[in-house]
Amino acid sequence: MTSKQGHFSDLTEVRGTSLTRTAADMLYSRYEYAASLSKGKKVLEIACGSGVGLGMVCAEAAQTIGGDIELPLLKQAKRHYLGRVPLVCFDAQEIPFADHSIDMVLFFEASYYLRDFEQALNEIARVLKRPGMAVLVNANPDNTAFVPSPHSVRYYSAGELQSALESRHFKVKIEGAFKTDVPGPKKFVLSVLRRLAIKLDMIPKTLRGRARIKKLFFRDFITTPAELFSGFAERVERVPWSSEEVDSHRIIYTTGLIGENSSHPQSARIRAGGTRISL
């Protein structure tokens, strides 16, 4: 595998993970958005982890499929969903589904772990029906509060995400969410301190480790359930992306629609269905 298999269990929101109120809102908001787009569609979530958001999508979609490279995470999802959602173990750079077989692909907070994100986009374009939709949600690397995840390879900016999808014939909408309202001088100081902490390797490398640090500064924590439910957290609305505020929003929402006459790029040969966990 070209992805960093074996590292993700400690970096994924699984049942029992302690989240700050903001982190819970981020998690809930992206799946609420996905669910709002899923009605009547066949939806594939790439890098679904333990599947905490699959239930919200499944409630609206005609069919929902979860996929991840981490078998232990998929086994957690299997124990919870008990066959409600098909689960497949695969690498995002080689998706084991036929051409034009999926209505919508979700790819949340994981693209930066891939050695070849461009190839994953080729695969997404290949498996999507025409018309089809891809929804990507990622941290904004230009934001003052940005801290890279351990084992990450590369974060794409909003402009780079837009260009990458448009080169594959997607019509792209970029939106931002979770604006950081910090005054100028304080914003600069926080940015310098974060860069220094990253350079000195002072950032904990697991969600549990980060939660312990955050508990020194925050009191209001929420425990992640095995499956998100309506009202778990607050939905934060997205706003149109502004070139004047590239550093203001913590989260980038990228929604791409590929048209009926679009061809797909050349991709890797499809493997025979990946490792099936349940069908």
C-alpha positions in Angstrom: 0.0 0.0 0.0 1.2 3.5 -0.8 -0.8 5.1 2.0 0.5 5.1 5.6 -1.5 2.0 6.7 -1.3 1.2 10.4 -1.2 4.8 11.8 -4.8 6.0 11.5 -6.6 4.3 14.4 -5.1 6.9 16.8 -6.0 9.8 14.5 -9.7 9.0 13.8 -12.8 9.9 15.7 -14.0 6.6 17.0 -16.5 5.8 19.7 -15.4 7.2 23.0 -13.1 9.9 21.6 -13.3 13.2 23.6 -13.9 16.2 21.3 -14.0 19.9 22.1 -17.3 21.6 21.2 -15.7 23.0 18.0 -14.3 19.6 16.9 -17.7 18.0 17.5 -19.3 20.7 15.4 -16.8 20.1 12.6 -17.5 16.4 12.6 -21.2 16.8 12.7 -21.4 19.6 10.1 -19.6 17.7 7.4 -21.9 14.6 7.7 -25.0 16.7 8.0 -23.9 18.4 4.7 -23.2 15.0 3.1 -26.6 13.7 4.2 -28.4 16.7 2.7 -26.9 15.8 -0.7 -27.4 12.0 -0.5 -31.2 11.5 -1.1 -31.8 8.7 -3.5 -28.1 8.3 -4.3 -25.5 5.5 -4.2 -22.9 7.0 -1.9 -19.3 5.8 -1.3 -17.4 7.2 1.6 -13.6 6.9 1.2 -11.6 6.7 4.5 -14.8 6.3 6.5 -12.8 5.1 9.6 -15.0 3.4 12.1 -18.0 4.8 10.3 -19.3 7.3 12.8 -20.9 9.3 10.0 -22.2 6.5 7.8 -25.6 6.3 9.6 -26.5 9.9 8.9 -25.8 9.4 5.2 -27.5 6.0 5.1 -30.7 7.5 6.4 -31.0 9.6 3.2 -29.1 7.7 0.5 -30.5 4.8 -1.6 -27.3 2.9 -0.7 -24.3 3.8 1.4 -20.9 2.0 1.2 -18.0 2.7 3.6 -14.4 2.1 2.6 -11.1 2.4 4.5 -7.5 1.1 4.3 -7.5 0.3 8.1 -9.1 -3.1 8.8 -9.3 -2.6 12.6 -11.4 0.6 12.0 -13.7 -1.2 9.6 -14.2 -4.1 12.1 -15.4 -1.5 14.6 -17.9 -0.2 12.0 -19.0 -3.8 11.2 -19.7 -4.5 14.9 -21.9 -1.4 15.1 -23.8 -1.5 11.9 -24.3 -5.3 11.7 -24.8 -5.4 8.0 -26.7 -2.1 7.6 -23.8 -0.7 5.6 -21.5 -2.6 3.2 -17.9 -2.1 4.1 -14.8 -2.6 1.9 -11.1 -2.4 2.7 -9.2 -0.6 0.0 -6.6 2.1 -0.8 -8.1 5.3 -2.1 -5.6 5.3 -4.9 -7.1 2.1 -6.3 -10.8 2.0 -5.7 -12.3 -1.5 -6.3 -15.5 -0.4 -8.1 -16.5 -0.3 -11.7 -16.5 2.8 -14.0 -19.5 5.0 -13.5 -21.0 3.0 -10.7 -21.3 5.5 -7.8 -23.5 8.7 -7.6 -21.5 10.5 -5.0 -18.1 10.1 -3.3 -17.3 11.5 0.1 -13.6 12.1 1.1 -13.3 13.7 4.5 -10.2 14.8 6.3 -7.9 12.1 4.9 -6.7 13.1 1.4 -3.5 14.5 2.9 -2.3 11.1 4.0 -2.0 9.8 0.4 1.2 9.5 -1.4 -0.6 10.2 -4.7 -3.7 12.3 -4.2 -3.8 13.0 -7.9 -4.3 9.3 -8.6 -7.0 9.1 -6.0 -8.8 12.0 -7.8 -8.5 10.0 -11.1 -10.1 7.1 -9.4 -12.9 9.2 -8.0 -13.6 10.6 -11.4 -13.5 7.1 -12.9 -16.1 5.5 -10.5 -18.5 8.4 -10.6 -21.6 8.2 -12.7 -22.4 11.0 -15.1 -23.6 13.3 -13.7 -21.8 12.5 -10.4 -20.6 14.4 -7.3 -17.5 14.4 -5.2 -17.4 16.1 -1.8 -14.1 16.7 -0.1 -13.6 18.3 3.3 -10.1 19.3 4.5 -8.3 21.5 7.0 -7.2 24.8 5.5 -3.3 24.8 5.5 -3.4 28.6 5.1 -5.3 29.2 8.3 -3.5 30.7 11.3 -4.7 27.9 13.6 -3.6 25.1 11.2 -1.7 22.2 12.7 -0.8 19.3 10.4 -1.8 15.8 11.3 1.0 13.4 12.1 1.9 11.1 9.1 0.4 13.6 6.7 2.0 13.9 3.3 0.7 17.1 1.8 -2.2 19.5 2.4 -3.8 21.1 -0.7 -5.0 24.7 -0.5 -8.4 25.8 -1.7 -7.0 27.0 -5.0 -5.1 23.8 -5.5 -8.1 21.6 -4.8 -10.2 23.6 -7.2 -7.6 23.4 -10.0 -7.1 19.6 -9.4 -10.8 18.9 -9.8 -11.4 21.3 -12.7 -8.6 19.6 -14.6 -10.7 16.5 -14.3 -13.8 18.2 -15.8 -15.5 18.9 -12.5 -17.6 22.1 -11.9 -16.3 23.1 -8.5 -17.7 25.1 -5.6 -15.4 26.1 -2.8 -16.7 27.1 0.6 -15.2 27.9 4.0 -16.4 27.2 7.5 -15.3 27.8 11.1 -13.8 31.2 10.7 -11.1 32.2 13.2 -11.7 35.7 14.4 -8.3 36.7 15.9 -7.0 40.3 16.0 -4.0 41.1 13.8 -1.1 41.1 16.3 -2.4 38.2 18.4 -3.0 36.3 15.1 0.6 36.7 14.2 1.9 35.6 17.6 -0.3 32.5 17.6 0.9 31.6 14.1 4.5 31.9 15.2 3.9 29.8 18.3 2.2 27.0 16.4 4.9 26.9 13.8 7.5 26.6 16.6 5.6 23.9 18.3 5.3 21.9 15.1 9.1 22.4 14.3 10.0 21.2 17.8 7.7 18.2 17.5 5.7 19.3 20.5 2.3 18.4 19.1 0.8 15.1 20.4 0.5 12.5 17.6 -2.8 11.0 18.7 -6.3 12.4 19.3 -6.2 11.2 22.8 -2.9 13.0 23.4 -4.2 16.2 21.9 -7.4 15.9 24.1 -5.3 15.7 27.2 -3.6 19.0 26.2 -6.8 20.7 25.3 -8.4 19.7 28.7 -5.9 22.2 30.2 -7.7 25.0 28.3 -11.2 23.8 27.6 -13.8 22.3 30.0 -16.6 21.5 27.6 -16.0 18.1 25.9 -18.3 15.8 24.0 -17.8 12.0 23.7 -18.0 10.6 20.1 -20.7 8.0 19.7 -20.4 5.0 17.5 -22.9 6.7 15.1 -23.7 10.4 14.9 -27.3 11.4 15.5 -29.4 14.5 14.8 -28.6 17.1 17.4 -25.2 15.5 18.5 -23.6 18.9 17.8 -24.2 22.2 16.1 -24.4 22.5 12.4 -22.1 25.4 11.2 -23.0 26.9 7.9 -20.6 27.2 5.0 -19.8 30.5 3.3 -18.6 31.2 -0.2 -14.8 31.2 -0.4 -13.1 34.6 -0.6 -9.6 35.1 -2.0 -9.2 38.0 0.4 -9.7 35.7 3.4 -7.8 32.5 2.5 -6.4 32.3 6.0 -9.6 33.0 7.9 -11.5 29.7 7.7 -10.3 26.5 9.3 -12.1 24.1 7.0 -12.4 23.9 3.2 -15.5 22.4 1.7 -14.9 21.4 -2.0 -18.0 20.1 -3.9 -17.4 19.0 -7.5 -20.0 18.0 -10.1 -18.9 16.1 -13.1 -21.1 16.3 -16.2 -22.8 13.7 -18.4 -20.3 14.0 -21.3 -17.1 14.0 -19.2 -14.6 11.2 -19.7 -12.4 10.0 -16.9 -8.6 10.1 -16.7 -6.6 6.9 -17.1 -6.5 5.1 -13.8 -5.0 2.0 -12.2 -6.6 -1.3 -13.2 -9.4 -2.2 -10.9 -8.7 -4.9 -8.4 -11.3 -7.6 -7.9 -13.5 -6.0 -5.3 -11.0 -5.3 -2.6 -11.2 -7.1 0.8 -14.9 -7.5 1.5 -15.8 -7.1 5.2 -19.5 -7.4 4.8 -22.0 -7.0 1.9 
